[in-house]
Amino acid sequence: MTGSWHQLRFHTSAASGKADIPKTKALNNLYLMGLTSNMNKILEDMPLRLPEEIAPNWYRLRIPLPDTPLKELNSYVLKGRERSLIIDTGLNRQECLTAMQQGLQALDIDLRHSDLFITHLHADHIGLVTDLATAQSSVFLSRPDAALIRAWTGFDSMTAYAVFCGFPEEQLQEGLNRHPGFHFRPGELPELTAIPDTATLDYAGYQLHCLPTPGHTPGHLCLYAPEQKILIAGDHILGDITPNIQCWSDERNPLQAYLRSLKACRDLDVELVLPGHRELVRDCGRRIQELETHHAQRLAEILEILDHRTATPFEVAAQMTWDFAANSWDAFPMAQKWFATGEANAHLRYLEEQGDIERSLRNNRLAFTRPL
Ligand SMILES: [Zn+2]
């Protein structure tokens, strides 16, 4: 990205303390960034989203995620006098970048004096780091997720495992092409700073303690501000949707890790949860309980599905109930079938390790049975 868009300033209304941005001005300034007329059309169609103040110098930016059930990513910005911190970014697509730029402009954030913290490696969180990180920025990520990124050789092992789980081979390429993590993955990544689980970050006068919460990804990290009783939850705790827990390997048991991580948050003194998507959560304890109940119900449902029959993870996913606007499994968009199969397999792996179900091979495909 070129230009000096971060130096453009908006006036701040003294009365509200919040940025007062006329839409036309924002569009004009963005136009100065050298955007094409086609992009200007996209901008005109996009509602201007003002940063929302969570606490003094602590803001939420709503980054649209078009064509996904998640709808938006919540990026949080801590504006410090010397350095600022941007937590999670959005997908590597123009709509996300534009919304991010608008938000950062409104807050008068200079990227040369900003660092980035990524709660986990998924593309909707890390997608824009290539555009946002400057030579002076640190990009913080957990050690396990940074190691996964460094070891990443492509989607081949994941797709091979999806076929092993019964995902129809002929639909796989389409599934992958529509996978937002594939399509809108970040460009060449800047240097990542893998931070220890016990690290504390200090920005804008806030002390943020890293809180390892493996499950959604092996290295998912929340940030906890004990003094303000605020938990930046990434995709560990979401409000009106449940975090997707997927398993694409025999070695991991992500649901077990996730449930342990939920338990670890039960005793935290939290008054406000800042999730990676959708609305803020006030009652952390109740939400944790709801999420635990949700997974217990899922596990029970799968045991019922496997009563007297053997099924692949794909077949199990096809029979589970999903909170998604489609009339039948066949009508599910391919990317959702992909997520559903990974989610079904996470529950199957959990049940397998509990000794409730057993695996077998059926035509070289993984299948599970509930022993009598
Ligand atoms: Zn996410």
Boltz pocket constraint, residues with backbone or C-beta under 6 A from the ligand:
constraints:
  - pocket:
      binder: B
      contacts: [[A, 122], [A, 124], [A, 125], [A, 235], [A, 276], [A, 277]]
      max_distance: 6.0
